[in-house]
Amino acid sequence: MYNFYVRKTYFTTKGVMTVRKLFLFFSVLLIAAALMAAPLKVAFIYVAPVGDGGWSTMHNEGRLHLERVFGDQVVTDFIESVPEGAEAEVVFRGYAQRGYDLIFGTSFGYMDSMVKVSQAFPDSTFMHCSGYMTTDNLGTYFGRMYEPRFLSGLIAGAMTKTNIIGYVAAYPIPEVIRGINAFAMGVQYVNPDAKVHVVWSNTWFDPAREKEAAESLLDVGADLITQHQDSPAPQQAAEDRGALSIGYNSDMSAFAPNAFLAAPVWNWGPFYEYVVRNVIEGTWTNEQYWGGIKDGVVDIFV
């Protein structure tokens, strides 16, 4: 005799099992889709205001480039005017605690803080500009700025009349010293009689101090001023005194329209795009990136 009850029970149980499997399958798909759709959270920490007209302005242009290229695939944030030292560590740690996937530190003095925080947050990726220390999830990057610095030295050596050229420099660290040496080599190449005089401001962004440093060089006969700071204050000092100037970081001609000759400049957008794409695709490594004019990271604006 056919047992209808048993057959009915069998198919009912089987149907429940099938529904559960389908539910589990679609739940996994939904979770995977949500994870795929989640934007990459990217943070930038700047040592000066984004409106400094120089270093931090150009890094922020790189951040905006990411938003234009990736759209809703990324969410970016930044904090400006973060001093190097203990305060920077708090900022880096805060972004990591809030689940940021990729964190850029854009000043040399952030190095120790970034090493420490990267080791505490292995699930975040960190990139440090101009440093030399790495960890498993901390890479470094900088550009061969000595290339356009040399070219700007050629211009300075050809344009000076007094053969005294003033260089307002920030701190005696490798990136700054490289720039001074490259510039001086360019000057000497075209004008062996010219001398480059250096004054240290011991600041990245202090317009008043930087302008004062430039004025001290003008007072001893410099007829051309160049710089390694974030603000255009040395350019303005040259403009005010009827001297010539060579900027740094960005096109600073608007700040010294009569004095400005040229500027070694940064273009961070393509590099930041390269890093973000690697993180999204899972191909990021803790490399020490070192791009030059041929890579589009640095150039000279004339």
N, C-alpha and C positions, 0 to 999 in steps of 0.2 A: 504494500500500500504506500502511496506517495505521501511523504511527510512534509506538508505545506509549511508548517510552523518552523521546522528546522531550516528549510530552504529560505524562507523569508528572513529569519534571524541571521542567516549566513550573509545574505546580500546586504542587509542593513548594517551589520558590523563592518563589512568590506567597504561600504559606501562611506561610513564615518572615518575609516582609516584613510581613504582616498582624499576626502575633504581636508583632513588634518595635514596630509602631505602637501596638498595644493596650497593650503594656508601658509605652511612653513616655507614653501618654495617662493611664494609671492612676497612674504615678509622679508626674506633674504634679498630678493630683488629690490624691494622698496628701500631697504637699508643701504644696499650698495648704491642705488641711484642717488640717495640723499648724500652719501659720502662723496660720490663723484661730483655732485652739484655744489658742494660746499666750497666757497671761494677760499683761495689761499690768503691768509692774513699776513700782511707784510708791514713791518715797522721800520722807521728811520729815526735815528737820533743824531741831531745836529749840535755842533759846538757853538754856533752863532745864530743870529736870527735868519730866517729864510729870506728876508729882504735885505741881506747884507750887501747885495750887488756882486758877490764873488763866490767864494767856496761853497757856502751852504745854499745859496741861490741855485748853483749849478747842480748840486745833489738833488735839490727839490725838483728841478726840471726833469731829472731822471725819474723821480717818483711819479710825476705827472705823465711822463712817457709811458710808464707801466699801465696806468689807468686807461690811457688812450688805446694801447695795443691789446690789453687783455680784457677790458670791459668788466663784466660781472664775474670773471674768473678770479679776480683779486679784489681784496679790500686793503687799502693802505692807510697808515696813520703816521704821524711824526710828532716829535717833541723838539723844540728849538732851544738854543741857548743853554745847553746842559754842560756844566763845567766838567772838566776832566778830574777823575778821582772818585771819592766815595759816593758822591751824589749820582754819578753816572751808573755805578753798580746798582743802585736802587731802581733807576729807570729801566735798565736792561732786565733786571729780575722781575719787575712789574709786568713788562710785556710778555715775558716767558710764562709767568703765572697766569696770565689772561689767555694763554693758548695761542700766541702768535707763532706762525709756522716758520717765518723767515725774518731775521732781525739784522739790520745794517747799522753798524757804528761807524761814523764818518770822521773820526779824529784820532790821531796817533795816540793821544793820552788815554784813550778808552781801552787800551790793550789788556792791561791786567784785569780790569773789571770784566771784560768779555771772556777771557780765559776762565775765570772763576765761575761766572754764571753759565757758560756753555757746558761746563762739566756737571753742573747741578741740574741742567735741563736737557738731557740727551735727545729728547723728542723734537726740540726746536733746532733750526739751522741758523747759524750766525755767520756774518761776513764783516770783517774789519778792514777799513780802508787805511792803508799806509803802514800797517803793522807787519810783524814778522813771525809771531807765534801762532801756532795752530793747535787744535784739538780734533777729536774725531768728528765733531759737528761745527767746527769753526775754521773758516777759510780766510784768506787775506786777498786784498786786491789793491793795485795802484797802477799808475801809468808812467810811461817813460817821458816824464815832463822835461827831462834834460834835453830832449830832441828839439821841441819848440823854444826852450830857453836858449839853446845855442843859436838858433836862428834869430831870436830877438836880440842877442848880443851882437850879431853881425850888423843889425840895423842901428843899434846904439853906437857901436864903434864908428860907423860911417857918418852919423849925424852929430855927434858931440863936437863942439868948437873949443871948449876949454880943456878937453881931454880929462875931465873929472866927472865921473858917473856915480851917482848915489844909488845904493841898494838898501832899502829898508827891509830887514829880515825879521822873522818871528822868533824862532828858537833854534839853537845850534843842534839840530837833530838831522839824521841822514837825508831825509827828503829835501830839507831846506839847503843843506850844504851842497848836495848834488846840483841843485838849481843854480846856486851862486857860482859854482865851478864851471858849469856848462855855459852860463851867461858870460863869465869872464873870458873863457876860451874863445867864444864868438867875437867878443870885443877885440881881443888881442890878435885874432886872425886877420882882421881888416885894419886895425889901428894899434900897432905895437906901443905907441906912445901914451895911449889912454890908460887910466887907472880906475879901478872899481873900488869905491869906498863903501864899507858895510857898517850899518848901525843896527843893533839888535833892539827890538821893541819889547821882547819877552811877552808877547800877547798875540793871539790869533785875531781877536776882534776888539779893538779899542781905538775908535777913530781919532780921538783927541791925541792920544799918545803917538799913534802912527803918523799923524800930520806933523806933530812936533818933531819926530825923528826925521821926517823928510825935510823939514825946514832947517834942521841943523846941518844937513848935507848941502842944501842950497847956500847956506851961510858961508861954507868953506869953498864955494866956487863951482859946485856941481851944476851943470846946465841940462842934465837929464836925470830923471828919477825912475827907478823901477822898484818892484816890491815883491814880498811874499807874505801878504796878509789878506784878510777876508774883505776889508772895507776899501772903498775907493779914495780914502782920505789922502794917501800920498799923491794920487793923481791930481786931486784938487789943490794940494799944496804947490805942485808944479804949475798948474794952471794959473794960480793966483800970483805967482812970481815970474810969469813969462818964460818958464823953462819948458822942456820937452818931457814926455813921459811914456813909459811902457807899462801897461797894466799886467794883471794876472787873474786867472780863473775864468774871466768872462770878458766880453766886449765892454770896456769901461769908457768908451769914447763920449758917451752922454755926460759923464761927470767932468770931463776935461776936453771939450771939443777943439780947443786950439793947441793943447799940449800933446794930445794922444797920438802915438805913432802906430802902436801894435800891442798885441797881448797874447801870450801863451794861454790857451783856453782848454777847458774840460768839456767832454761830451759823454755823460754817464749813461744816457738812455739805452743805447744798444747793449752795453754791458749788463745793466740791471735786467734788461729783457732776457739776456742769455742765462743769467742766474735763475730767474723765476721760472723760465721754461725747463731748466734742468731739475729744479725742485718738483715742479708739477709732474714731470715725466719720470721722476725717480732716478735720475742719472747724475745728481749733484755729487761732487767730491770736494774734499777740503783742500782744493788747489790753492796755489799762491799765484794769482793772476797778475800779469805784468804786460799790459798792452801799450802800444805806441801809436805813432802817427798812422802807420799802415792799417791799424786796427780801428781807427776812428775815435779812440778814447781821448787823445790829445791832438791839438792842432795849433796853428798860429793864426790869429785874426789880424788883418791889416786893412 
